[in-house]
């Protein structure tokens, strides 16, 4: 009888713990169409300042880019779709940076040397080295795939998420839309 009571108590505790893990995700409040999550201004979740070490060893914090639109791309040199979208990301960065837009890569589960070699000659914006995924978690993203891209508005809120590889023709108008918003 005591064993049954103990098992029942354990089951109740685990149900409570698991229910806590299944809470509402920020994206649940937004509209998702063809792998793009778009949040209206009143639905956006503010992220805390995120910091980490760049591939070149320097430190970075999103606080230094507050007031700008920040495009964050999660990638790995081992990821064929990441390799395919790199030129489009750089092209979008070059096309939008004059509008107060900056880009940041977050390199996942990769060897640092492979990541540096991959970036060389492809992109001019920095990337955080995030082998174990701790930096990615700071962005409050339940990432379901690599690559993925976030567009964070000038107030530090997640405005859009692209949960797949992207192209210039898809990404550039989305970035410009958020860049044109008034605070």
Secondary structure, 3 states (H helix, E strand, C coil): CHHHHHHHHHHHHHHHHHHHHCCCCHHHHCEEECCEEECCHHHCCECCCCEEEECCCCEEEHHHHCCCEEEEEEECCCCHHHHHHHHHHHHHHHHHHHHCEEEEEEEECCCHHHHHHHHCCCCCCCEEEECCCHHHHHCCCCCCCCCEEEEECCCCEEEEEECCCCCHHHHHHHHHHHHCCCC
